[in-house]
């Protein structure tokens, strides 16, 4: 039997950390590991800050689900919504540590995949390319443009100009670029040059449709409710749940979702399952609006518990800010809701709106409390409509967005780059760049 190819994935986040990036890289790594040897390099788990113990070990190694995971030491932020001074050491120290690891092990590595954002994962990728190892950049969003659009940095600042130059270097050096949506691929070529088009491959986000699947009791409440949830007599039915799972961040318009609960005709509960930089502000807003009896913050839960929370809901929320910079964004939670047969309400333009229309699994709302409430009410009015949309959505994601099938496509790509036939292609690609 021939030796299996050996691939290294470099990611700033990896389970037990939560979020779309961590679950994407984990699912891809585990499925690719069925046919190859896969090693993941990641820093110690620390996001969201305060949910994990700080580690001082230089390297902690474990084997999980057939994947070898090396936790390479980096600075670990401990405060909610850390500023740039705390984020940069976290990003840069991990990138440098991963670079050293790849330099030491490059002879036993057949291909490298780096996940961005952050763009600093391009540092070990550039080192791999310099040492002759085929390199794939997995682009999940345009981090720099998002940071500018959300007001974190000034568009003309030296940091942004340097970041754009570095991102262009990374994309121009990589052998292949995978993007989560077709429109993201278009945005990459518009920002960094049409010459990249031949190297771009569409590798969508998706969902483990065996973990995220419907239960027979569609409208039963989810387990592990937060301590702040109101209690009712055992013989009184609880109101339906509208669930939001994942990162509580600034790219999601969560404040209008909370305000929508005051506009809602139905007696329903909005349940946030997750954590993030915006949590404290959103909790304070909930208290200020007097909506603590209608909005719950559960916090982080194990990934295996997320399907139960989704299946315990009547509707899922997948809001994205309605900006041109985020028109390519496609939240992983949207796939997860539909995989569980739960219809969803989305906000935003571009990919997310197209997805909800193509899937037939939900409704689109403008980023406005009254508009969000109107669409939620329309679904809460009719269990039959929810079942119909949920069934259509489940069929759509099983057919087009199952992560095992997506991982097969990635494995084919890595295998072709690692093979002797494609070594010539990689060499020609680098020659064209030069």
FENVENFEN-V770620 format. One line per field, one symbol per residue. phi: phi as a letter, one per 20 degrees, with the letter a starting at -180 (. if undefined). psi: psi as a letter, one per 20 degrees, with the letter a starting at -180 (. if undefined). burial: + if it has 9 or more other ideal C-beta (glycine too) atoms within 8 Angstrom, else -. A space follows every 10 residues. Layout:
phi = ???
psi = ???
burial = ???
This chain:
phi = .ffffddddd bfcbgefdof fgffffffff ffffcbecdd dbfgfbdfgn ecffddffbd dbdclndedd eefbfcgcdf lffgfefgff ffffgfffff ffffdffdde acdddcffff ffffffffff enegcddeee aegffffffe nfcefdfgff ffffffffff ffeffbcdce cfffffffff ecofffgfee cecffabffe eebfdfefdf ffflfffeff dcggedffff dddcdofede fdfeffffff feeffeecde dedqbrfegf ffffffffem dfeccddfnf cfgfefgfff fedebddcec fecffdfefc ffgfffgffe mdfcddcodm gffffffffm dacdcffbgf ffffffgfff fcgfffffff fffgfffffd cfffffffff ffffffffff fegfffffff ffgf
psi = pqqqqoqppo phqqqjqrrh gghghggggg hhihirpppp pqrqpjpqqi iqqqqjpgpp propkjppoo opqrqoqiqp lqahhhgghg gghgggghgg ghhhjhhjph qppppqrrii iighghgggh jjpqpppooh rngghghghj jhqphjqhgg ghgggghhgg hihqhqoqqh qhhhgghghh hjphiihiip ponrrbqnih goqqrhngkq qqrlqqhiqq qqqhjppqqq ppqpqbpnai ipmhghgghh hiiphqnrpp oonarahjgg ghghggghik jhiipqohaq rqhiighhhg hjqhqqpmpq qmqhhjhiqo phhghgghhj kpqqpqrrrc ghghghghhk jbqqqqmpgg gghghghhhh hohggggggh gggghghghi kphghhhhhg hgghghhhrh hihhggghgh hgg.
burial = ----++++++ +++++-++++ ++++++++++ +++--+++++ +++++++++- -+--+----- ------++++ ++++-++--+ -+---++-++ +++++++++- +++-++--++ ++++++--++ +++++++++- +-++++++++ +++++++++- ---------+ +-++-+++++ ++++++++++ +-+++++++- -+---+--++ +++++++++- -++++--+-- -+--+----- ---------+ ++++++++-- ++++-+++++ ++++-+-+++ +++++++++- -++-++--+- +--+++++-- +-+-++++++ ++++++++++ ++--++++++ ++++++++++ ++++++++++ +++-++--+- +++++-+-+- ++++++++++ ----+++-++ ++++-+++-- +++--+++++ +-++++++-- -++-++--++ ----
